[in-house]
């Protein structure tokens, strides 16, 4: 173990032993912090700031070591066992690197990865290992990716685009009928189809939506600023005026 990692392991052990708050933590209480650190890593990746990414990866690594320490105290496993397991898993799932196999491209690697995972799984459900706690958008992306790697996919991108149009038409029918349950179902199908299109076009839907949210936030802040420049607040303007502010904000980008 490197000196830096060794110091971090020692730090975790010291905190666990001497800090009242750290002593009280359990895997269950740490769930929120682990999730928060994952999202902060995503924010750092989106920012393109290497220093921010290094900081956030450190925070995430701390959570890994902290959970491993608690597990060790309970006699489950320690950080060495965690490292050994991932080394074995990655070695077994990369026979084209470690076992004299071959892979023509990244797609073949992914397909082989999913087939080997499925063979090694005790579950008959090929999508059973997608975590139920994943955000719905990320889960949809993982499920469609896994199904595609196992051979279940659309033939052409245009087929997915047609499916999106079909789902939109079905939503219109549900909306006109006043059936709220059907509306929810069709909107869900529409979102799922859009995720499928994003996957096929090699666009991460989570990142695409996060960037869209960032653009919306920036533009709407400008809309609010333009409203205040007129001596009023956003809610004081009608939709047509706000739309003009919006288009002006877009043009300024």
SULJOZI-V284106 format. One record per helix or strand. SS is the DSSP state (A for helix, B for strand). FROM is the first residue (numbers start at 1). TO is the last residue. If there is no record, write none. Layout:
BEGIN
ss/from/to
SS/FROM/TO
SS/FROM/TO
END
This chain:
BEGIN
ss/from/to
A/3/18
A/20/24
A/27/47
A/50/73
A/79/92
A/95/98
A/106/119
A/136/149
A/157/177
A/180/200
A/205/229
A/234/236
A/239/251
END
